Amino acid sequence: MLLRMFREARAGDFEHILRLYRQLQPHDPVLSDGSDAAVFQQILDSPALRLFVLERDGAIVATAYLNVIPNLTRAASPYAVIENVVVDESRRGTGLGKQIMAGTLQAAWDAGCYKAMLQTGSSQPATHAFYRACGFTADAKTAYLARPS
């Protein structure tokens, strides 16, 4: 029987998570100045930022990043933004994505969040179907994105 474990990332997971992120963003530069390791530690040190992994037989096969954001509306209930959801490309379509999303959403609800949001840059129908199957709707809000010029 295969063992699966959903948990928060630890310091020793850095390279494994980077490997997954390279699948998500293959054109991102490989950093050699240590700034990525510093940001990883900053994430691990912040109680409002939670980086999750899913292990299968000791290997990290998926990750998701939960940001819990304090809020003054909705009875001062926080909201969540989920980013960088990745399942190892060799294991996609096996239910691991739904498992990491279920754990990440449960962590948002446990933190008292009244909603969880995510954005995807994918135009693939399967990606959108996946997020709908995880409980997200595409018609509740309109997202806008600005980037520095």
Backbone as ProteinMPNN parsed JSONL, in Angstrom:
{"seq_chain_A": "MLLRMFREARAGDFEHILRLYRQLQPHDPVLSDGSDAAVFQQILDSPALRLFVLERDGAIVATAYLNVIPNLTRAASPYAVIENVVVDESRRGTGLGKQIMAGTLQAAWDAGCYKAMLQTGSSQPATHAFYRACGFTADAKTAYLARPS", "coords_chain_A": {"N_chain_A": [[0.84, -1.19, 0.0], [0.503, 2.239, -0.803], [1.897, 4.977, 0.883], [0.63, 8.09, 1.785], [1.161, 11.45, 2.673], [0.083, 14.496, 3.879], [1.485, 17.548, 4.701], [3.072, 20.349, 6.417], [5.682, 22.183, 4.838], [9.18, 21.64, 5.392], [12.516, 22.703, 6.336], [14.351, 20.994, 5.003], [13.035, 20.387, 2.679], [13.417, 22.092, 0.605], [14.9, 21.846, -1.956], [13.386, 19.85, -3.196], [10.895, 21.04, -3.482], [11.598, 23.175, -5.132], [12.203, 21.704, -7.433], [9.644, 20.873, -8.229], [8.518, 23.414, -8.694], [10.01, 24.198, -10.887], [8.851, 22.662, -12.816], [6.404, 23.886, -12.959], [7.046, 26.519, -13.701], [9.037, 26.555, -16.049], [10.737, 28.338, -17.347], [11.717, 30.105, -15.531], [14.509, 31.767, -14.05], [17.379, 30.027, -12.755], [18.416, 30.52, -9.569], [21.418, 31.56, -8.06], [22.374, 32.958, -5.971], [21.413, 32.553, -3.461], [19.098, 33.825, -2.726], [16.63, 32.654, -3.192], [16.566, 30.595, -1.309], [16.565, 32.134, 0.998], [14.065, 33.4, 0.833], [12.438, 31.146, 0.952], [12.964, 30.336, 3.604], [11.908, 32.555, 4.913], [9.199, 32.245, 4.303], [8.693, 29.83, 5.669], [9.06, 30.736, 8.269], [6.972, 32.484, 8.771], [3.834, 32.76, 10.293], [1.466, 33.259, 8.874], [1.902, 32.471, 6.323], [1.844, 29.544, 4.594], [3.312, 26.707, 3.481], [2.64, 23.828, 1.841], [3.198, 20.302, 1.442], [2.826, 17.224, -0.31], [3.53, 13.995, 0.358], [4.479, 10.935, -1.082], [5.178, 7.757, -0.416], [7.565, 8.69, 0.778], [8.581, 10.514, -1.069], [8.369, 13.85, -2.247], [5.612, 14.869, -3.937], [3.778, 16.779, -4.602], [2.796, 20.212, -4.144], [1.534, 23.149, -2.484], [0.784, 26.552, -1.852], [-0.302, 28.485, 0.749], [-1.665, 31.523, 1.628], [-2.652, 33.34, 4.312], [-4.617, 36.007, 4.921], [-4.995, 38.802, 6.925], [-8.003, 40.653, 7.687], [-10.338, 43.331, 7.687], [-13.026, 43.411, 7.076], [-16.039, 41.374, 6.941], [-16.572, 40.497, 9.586], [-14.03, 40.696, 10.656], [-12.758, 38.474, 9.612], [-10.227, 36.452, 8.239], [-8.99, 35.988, 4.843], [-8.064, 33.687, 2.236], [-5.401, 33.151, -0.05], [-4.414, 31.068, -2.54], [-1.585, 29.717, -4.03], [0.781, 28.613, -6.532], [0.289, 25.795, -7.038], [1.269, 22.59, -7.554], [1.618, 19.445, -9.041], [3.732, 16.71, -9.38], [4.781, 16.186, -12.68], [4.836, 13.588, -13.694], [2.943, 12.296, -12.236], [0.466, 13.364, -12.491], [-3.1, 13.493, -12.718], [-3.748, 11.447, -11.026], [-5.115, 11.856, -8.714], [-3.696, 13.136, -6.752], [-3.518, 15.925, -6.856], [-6.092, 16.768, -6.111], [-6.017, 15.867, -3.517], [-3.958, 17.425, -2.294], [-5.09, 19.934, -2.606], [-7.449, 19.657, -1.106], [-6.418, 19.38, 1.497], [-5.118, 21.85, 1.737], [-7.228, 23.684, 1.476], [-8.693, 22.911, 3.75], [-6.918, 23.724, 5.74], [-7.116, 26.493, 5.361], [-9.811, 26.908, 6.095], [-9.659, 26.047, 8.743], [-8.103, 28.088, 9.74], [-9.91, 30.054, 9.958], [-10.698, 31.42, 7.693], [-12.903, 33.132, 5.511], [-13.168, 32.829, 2.845], [-11.497, 31.372, 0.022], [-9.191, 32.018, -2.486], [-7.897, 31.657, -5.798], [-5.786, 32.04, -8.637], [-5.297, 31.198, -12.042], [-3.046, 30.972, -14.711], [-3.393, 29.336, -16.752], [-4.811, 28.194, -19.792], [-5.837, 25.809, -20.298], [-8.471, 23.532, -20.605], [-8.635, 21.303, -18.878], [-7.262, 22.106, -16.582], [-8.928, 24.109, -15.564], [-11.213, 22.583, -15.14], [-10.24, 20.912, -13.149], [-9.88, 22.729, -10.953], [-12.554, 23.51, -10.599], [-13.604, 21.047, -9.822], [-12.433, 20.878, -7.371], [-13.905, 22.596, -5.888], [-13.928, 25.297, -6.487], [-15.256, 28.267, -8.038], [-15.6, 29.944, -11.14], [-17.03, 32.151, -11.644], [-17.544, 33.922, -9.588], [-15.976, 36.125, -8.883], [-14.089, 38.756, -10.487], [-10.92, 38.743, -11.746], [-8.067, 40.855, -11.841], [-4.909, 41.765, -13.091], [-1.903, 43.369, -12.48], [1.306, 44.326, -13.526], [4.679, 45.375, -12.889], [5.943, 48.025, -14.913]], "CA_chain_A": [[0.0, 0.0, 0.0], [1.266, 3.474, -0.899], [1.688, 5.895, 1.992], [0.535, 9.496, 1.399], [1.131, 12.318, 3.843], [-0.043, 15.934, 3.69], [2.134, 18.204, 5.834], [3.748, 21.611, 6.123], [7.06, 22.046, 4.363], [10.279, 21.8, 6.348], [13.732, 23.247, 5.723], [14.961, 20.022, 4.114], [12.207, 20.178, 1.485], [13.67, 23.19, -0.331], [15.267, 21.398, -3.308], [12.279, 19.071, -3.749], [9.866, 22.005, -3.885], [12.122, 23.867, -6.312], [12.063, 20.795, -8.575], [8.254, 20.987, -8.665], [8.313, 24.757, -9.239], [10.608, 24.245, -12.23], [7.847, 22.093, -13.716], [5.362, 24.899, -13.086], [7.618, 27.686, -14.393], [10.325, 26.065, -16.557], [11.584, 29.407, -17.866], [12.262, 30.927, -14.447], [15.959, 31.593, -13.907], [17.906, 29.302, -11.599], [19.13, 31.506, -8.757], [22.623, 31.017, -7.419], [22.814, 33.891, -4.931], [20.817, 32.192, -2.18], [17.89, 34.596, -2.422], [15.475, 31.745, -3.139], [16.617, 29.911, -0.006], [16.18, 33.118, 2.011], [12.612, 33.564, 0.745], [11.874, 29.901, 1.466], [13.023, 30.402, 5.064], [10.949, 33.588, 5.323], [7.875, 31.611, 4.234], [8.593, 28.872, 6.772], [9.055, 31.459, 9.541], [5.79, 33.328, 8.911], [2.643, 31.963, 10.601], [0.385, 33.506, 7.918], [2.289, 31.868, 5.051], [1.975, 28.111, 4.846], [3.698, 25.948, 2.302], [2.307, 22.43, 2.09], [3.666, 19.28, 0.511], [2.216, 15.903, -0.246], [4.528, 12.937, 0.171], [4.013, 9.593, -1.434], [6.299, 6.841, -0.165], [8.769, 9.431, 1.117], [8.955, 11.487, -2.099], [7.453, 14.981, -2.363], [5.008, 14.76, -5.258], [2.886, 17.911, -4.838], [2.945, 21.327, -3.219], [0.611, 24.271, -2.598], [1.189, 27.662, -1.0], [-1.473, 29.144, 1.328], [-1.452, 32.823, 2.259], [-3.802, 33.744, 5.115], [-4.496, 37.457, 4.932], [-5.9, 39.459, 7.872], [-9.03, 41.399, 6.981], [-11.219, 44.077, 8.587], [-14.429, 43.159, 6.762], [-16.509, 40.007, 7.22], [-16.365, 40.257, 11.015], [-12.576, 40.572, 10.83], [-12.338, 37.125, 9.223], [-9.203, 36.465, 7.189], [-9.259, 35.255, 3.611], [-6.896, 32.931, 1.79], [-4.982, 33.119, -1.448], [-3.643, 29.848, -2.798], [-0.688, 29.908, -5.169], [1.825, 27.635, -6.846], [-0.176, 24.421, -6.878], [1.985, 21.762, -8.519], [1.753, 18.003, -8.87], [4.79, 16.199, -10.253], [4.184, 15.924, -13.989], [4.711, 12.149, -13.933], [1.878, 11.749, -11.38], [-0.785, 14.103, -12.686], [-4.246, 12.674, -13.071], [-3.849, 10.306, -10.101], [-5.837, 12.258, -7.503], [-2.824, 13.837, -5.801], [-3.88, 17.338, -6.872], [-7.29, 16.949, -5.274], [-5.638, 15.639, -2.129], [-3.233, 18.589, -1.747], [-6.032, 21.052, -2.533], [-8.357, 19.429, 0.03], [-5.684, 19.713, 2.715], [-4.851, 23.292, 1.757], [-8.499, 24.346, 1.793], [-9.024, 22.645, 5.15], [-6.069, 24.614, 6.541], [-7.716, 27.834, 5.271], [-11.025, 26.928, 6.931], [-9.212, 25.946, 10.133], [-7.572, 29.404, 10.116], [-11.035, 30.977, 10.052], [-10.906, 32.156, 6.444], [-14.268, 33.085, 5.013], [-13.099, 32.447, 1.436], [-10.175, 31.067, -0.52], [-9.123, 32.405, -3.893], [-6.685, 31.367, -6.551], [-5.8, 32.414, -10.041], [-4.467, 30.372, -12.893], [-2.728, 31.53, -16.023], [-3.594, 28.271, -17.726], [-6.015, 28.204, -20.623], [-6.174, 24.408, -20.519], [-9.755, 23.158, -20.004], [-8.436, 20.342, -17.78], [-6.872, 22.861, -15.388], [-10.131, 24.756, -15.045], [-12.079, 21.506, -14.635], [-9.645, 20.48, -11.887], [-10.213, 23.681, -9.891], [-13.991, 23.395, -10.332], [-13.793, 19.799, -9.067], [-11.945, 21.128, -6.003], [-14.855, 23.455, -5.201], [-13.806, 26.698, -6.889], [-16.1, 28.726, -9.131], [-14.945, 30.976, -11.94], [-17.945, 33.255, -11.903], [-17.843, 34.671, -8.362], [-15.192, 37.361, -8.859], [-13.292, 39.044, -11.672], [-9.524, 39.004, -11.349], [-7.26, 41.743, -12.665], [-3.506, 41.588, -12.783], [-0.994, 44.431, -12.895], [2.73, 44.008, -13.383], [5.483, 46.586, -13.034], [6.333, 48.273, -16.312]], "C_chain_A": [[0.882, 1.25, 0.0], [0.896, 4.403, 0.243], [1.691, 7.325, 1.465], [0.446, 10.329, 2.661], [1.086, 13.781, 3.397], [0.571, 16.592, 4.911], [2.68, 19.553, 5.398], [5.185, 21.328, 5.71], [8.033, 22.288, 5.506], [11.518, 22.263, 5.587], [14.36, 22.278, 4.724], [14.2, 19.765, 2.831], [12.526, 21.155, 0.356], [13.943, 22.702, -1.753], [14.131, 20.624, -3.965], [11.157, 19.992, -4.242], [10.329, 22.784, -5.105], [11.984, 23.008, -7.564], [10.631, 20.859, -9.117], [7.985, 22.351, -9.291], [8.932, 24.892, -10.631], [9.682, 23.606, -13.256], [6.732, 23.096, -13.974], [5.83, 26.078, -13.942], [8.99, 27.326, -14.964], [11.26, 27.158, -17.058], [12.111, 30.35, -16.788], [13.769, 30.716, -14.361], [16.303, 30.766, -12.67], [18.764, 30.29, -10.827], [20.325, 30.856, -8.071], [23.126, 31.9, -6.287], [22.218, 33.592, -3.556], [19.542, 32.932, -1.852], [16.655, 33.705, -2.385], [15.432, 30.991, -1.808], [16.195, 30.859, 1.116], [14.666, 33.332, 2.009], [11.917, 32.314, 1.273], [11.865, 29.917, 2.992], [12.052, 31.439, 5.611], [9.527, 33.03, 5.319], [7.694, 30.669, 5.414], [8.455, 29.567, 8.124], [7.781, 32.264, 9.79], [4.546, 32.48, 9.188], [1.502, 32.155, 9.608], [0.673, 32.9, 6.547], [2.555, 30.393, 5.305], [2.215, 27.391, 3.529], [3.484, 24.476, 2.619], [2.94, 21.527, 1.04], [2.828, 18.032, 0.717], [3.317, 14.912, -0.569], [3.829, 11.656, -0.238], [5.22, 8.681, -1.35], [7.618, 7.588, 0.016], [9.214, 10.459, 0.103], [7.922, 12.609, -2.127], [6.935, 15.021, -3.796], [4.056, 15.913, -5.576], [3.153, 18.982, -3.795], [1.865, 22.37, -3.5], [0.988, 25.296, -1.537], [-0.062, 28.427, -0.565], [-1.048, 30.429, 2.018], [-2.728, 33.19, 2.992], [-3.643, 35.236, 5.387], [-5.497, 38.054, 5.922], [-6.831, 40.423, 7.135], [-9.915, 42.117, 7.993], [-12.693, 43.911, 8.266], [-14.78, 41.725, 7.138], [-16.223, 39.6, 8.659], [-14.898, 39.981, 11.338], [-12.082, 39.156, 10.543], [-11.292, 37.219, 8.122], [-9.71, 35.778, 5.919], [-7.957, 34.62, 3.151], [-6.664, 33.129, 0.301], [-4.082, 31.899, -1.591], [-2.854, 30.054, -4.083], [0.16, 28.673, -5.378], [1.433, 26.202, -6.515], [0.501, 23.587, -7.965], [1.93, 20.304, -8.091], [2.841, 17.565, -9.844], [4.178, 15.737, -11.569], [4.008, 14.435, -14.283], [3.566, 11.519, -13.148], [0.56, 12.495, -11.512], [-1.893, 13.157, -13.131], [-4.458, 11.477, -12.158], [-4.577, 10.645, -8.808], [-4.992, 13.011, -6.497], [-3.15, 15.332, -5.734], [-5.092, 17.613, -6.001], [-6.936, 16.763, -3.804], [-4.904, 16.855, -1.555], [-4.161, 19.793, -1.66], [-6.994, 20.882, -1.364], [-7.662, 19.777, 1.338], [-5.432, 21.197, 2.85], [-6.129, 24.063, 2.085], [-8.903, 24.114, 3.244], [-8.186, 23.525, 6.077], [-6.603, 26.048, 6.51], [-8.953, 27.921, 6.152], [-10.653, 26.853, 8.407], [-8.657, 27.268, 10.644], [-8.674, 30.459, 10.202], [-11.313, 31.771, 8.795], [-12.345, 32.021, 5.975], [-14.315, 32.767, 3.524], [-11.652, 32.108, 1.103], [-10.223, 31.368, -2.008], [-7.845, 31.861, -4.501], [-6.879, 31.863, -7.962], [-4.959, 31.398, -10.791], [-4.237, 31.106, -14.206], [-2.958, 30.514, -17.125], [-4.876, 28.484, -18.517], [-6.475, 26.779, -20.925], [-7.515, 24.074, -19.856], [-9.59, 22.191, -18.828], [-8.047, 21.046, -16.489], [-8.1, 23.504, -14.747], [-11.107, 23.723, -14.483], [-11.558, 20.998, -13.293], [-10.043, 21.432, -10.753], [-11.71, 23.675, -9.581], [-14.278, 22.14, -9.508], [-13.32, 19.935, -7.626], [-12.844, 22.09, -5.24], [-14.784, 24.929, -5.555], [-14.796, 27.014, -8.004], [-15.396, 29.868, -9.845], [-15.805, 32.209, -12.118], [-18.25, 34.116, -10.685], [-17.141, 36.022, -8.306], [-14.529, 37.552, -10.218], [-11.894, 39.399, -11.205], [-8.88, 39.942, -12.362], [-5.825, 41.588, -12.206], [-2.715, 42.776, -13.31], [0.417, 43.972, -12.657], [3.524, 45.315, -13.512], [5.907, 46.781, -14.489], [7.814, 48.466, -16.466]], "O_chain_A": [[1.883, 1.311, 0.714], [-0.284, 4.596, 0.537], [2.63, 7.737, 0.784], [-0.255, 9.968, 3.607], [1.94, 14.239, 2.638], [0.225, 16.244, 6.04], [2.749, 19.871, 4.211], [5.812, 20.371, 6.166], [7.754, 23.03, 6.448], [11.562, 22.221, 4.358], [14.858, 22.716, 3.687], [14.663, 19.007, 1.978], [11.962, 21.049, -0.733], [13.251, 23.129, -2.678], [13.935, 20.734, -5.175], [10.552, 19.748, -5.286], [9.541, 23.03, -6.018], [11.683, 23.525, -8.64], [10.43, 20.894, -10.331], [7.298, 22.44, -10.309], [8.415, 25.636, -11.464], [9.718, 23.964, -14.433], [6.181, 23.153, -15.073], [5.094, 26.568, -14.799], [10.009, 27.75, -14.417], [12.462, 26.925, -17.183], [12.858, 31.282, -17.084], [14.252, 29.604, -14.575], [15.594, 30.81, -11.665], [19.727, 30.837, -11.365], [20.236, 29.736, -7.567], [24.177, 31.63, -5.706], [22.494, 34.307, -2.593], [18.952, 32.695, -0.798], [15.725, 33.974, -1.625], [14.355, 30.781, -1.252], [15.543, 30.441, 2.073], [14.054, 33.435, 3.072], [10.909, 32.417, 1.972], [10.865, 29.55, 3.608], [11.439, 31.226, 6.657], [8.744, 33.311, 6.226], [6.663, 30.701, 6.085], [7.803, 29.042, 9.026], [7.538, 32.685, 10.921], [4.23, 31.579, 8.411], [0.639, 31.283, 9.507], [-0.22, 32.825, 5.703], [3.393, 30.038, 6.134], [1.414, 27.469, 2.598], [4.079, 23.942, 3.555], [3.182, 21.937, -0.095], [2.216, 17.822, 1.765], [3.95, 14.978, -1.623], [2.727, 11.352, 0.217], [6.17, 8.817, -2.121], [8.653, 7.184, -0.515], [10.144, 11.217, 0.377], [6.723, 12.345, -2.04], [7.702, 15.184, -4.744], [3.574, 16.016, -6.704], [3.665, 18.704, -2.711], [1.35, 22.461, -4.614], [1.456, 24.94, -0.456], [-0.795, 28.954, -1.402], [-0.176, 30.421, 2.886], [-3.779, 33.338, 2.369], [-2.668, 35.67, 6.001], [-6.702, 37.847, 5.786], [-6.478, 40.945, 6.077], [-10.211, 41.564, 9.052], [-13.539, 44.237, 9.099], [-13.928, 40.962, 7.595], [-15.705, 38.515, 8.925], [-14.577, 39.143, 12.181], [-11.115, 38.692, 11.148], [-11.457, 37.987, 7.174], [-10.725, 35.082, 5.933], [-6.878, 34.978, 3.624], [-7.6, 33.257, -0.489], [-3.115, 31.731, -0.849], [-3.392, 30.507, -5.093], [0.245, 27.802, -4.513], [2.147, 25.492, -5.808], [0.326, 23.85, -9.155], [2.165, 19.973, -6.928], [2.866, 18.001, -10.996], [3.193, 14.998, -11.586], [3.119, 14.062, -15.048], [3.241, 10.349, -13.354], [-0.36, 12.275, -10.725], [-1.655, 12.165, -13.82], [-5.253, 10.589, -12.469], [-4.651, 9.814, -7.903], [-5.513, 13.481, -5.486], [-3.065, 15.936, -4.664], [-5.112, 18.581, -5.24], [-7.501, 17.435, -2.941], [-5.201, 17.273, -0.436], [-4.037, 20.597, -0.735], [-7.325, 21.861, -0.696], [-8.266, 20.409, 2.204], [-5.519, 21.749, 3.947], [-6.102, 24.995, 2.889], [-9.404, 25.028, 3.899], [-8.689, 24.017, 7.086], [-6.551, 26.746, 7.523], [-9.13, 28.9, 6.877], [-11.267, 27.527, 9.234], [-8.727, 27.549, 11.841], [-8.4, 31.624, 10.487], [-12.1, 32.717, 8.833], [-12.934, 30.942, 6.033], [-15.383, 32.467, 2.991], [-10.719, 32.501, 1.804], [-11.179, 31.014, -2.697], [-6.849, 31.637, -3.813], [-8.003, 32.076, -8.417], [-4.026, 30.813, -10.239], [-5.129, 31.771, -14.733], [-2.74, 30.806, -18.301], [-5.896, 28.903, -17.97], [-7.396, 26.572, -21.716], [-7.678, 24.311, -18.659], [-10.355, 22.27, -17.867], [-8.462, 20.625, -15.41], [-8.28, 23.445, -13.531], [-11.753, 23.967, -13.463], [-12.345, 20.687, -12.399], [-10.497, 20.979, -9.702], [-12.098, 23.819, -8.422], [-15.104, 22.172, -8.596], [-13.76, 19.185, -6.755], [-12.587, 22.379, -4.072], [-15.512, 25.735, -4.976], [-15.135, 26.149, -8.811], [-14.684, 30.658, -9.226], [-15.356, 33.207, -12.683], [-19.138, 34.967, -10.749], [-17.677, 36.969, -7.73], [-14.423, 36.61, -11.002], [-11.722, 40.271, -10.353], [-9.11, 39.842, -13.567], [-5.572, 41.305, -11.035], [-2.852, 43.143, -14.477], [0.689, 43.288, -11.67], [3.078, 46.25, -14.176], [6.193, 45.817, -15.199], [8.296, 48.684, -17.577]]}, "name": "protein", "num_of_chains": 1, "seq": "MLLRMFREARAGDFEHILRLYRQLQPHDPVLSDGSDAAVFQQILDSPALRLFVLERDGAIVATAYLNVIPNLTRAASPYAVIENVVVDESRRGTGLGKQIMAGTLQAAWDAGCYKAMLQTGSSQPATHAFYRACGFTADAKTAYLARPS"}
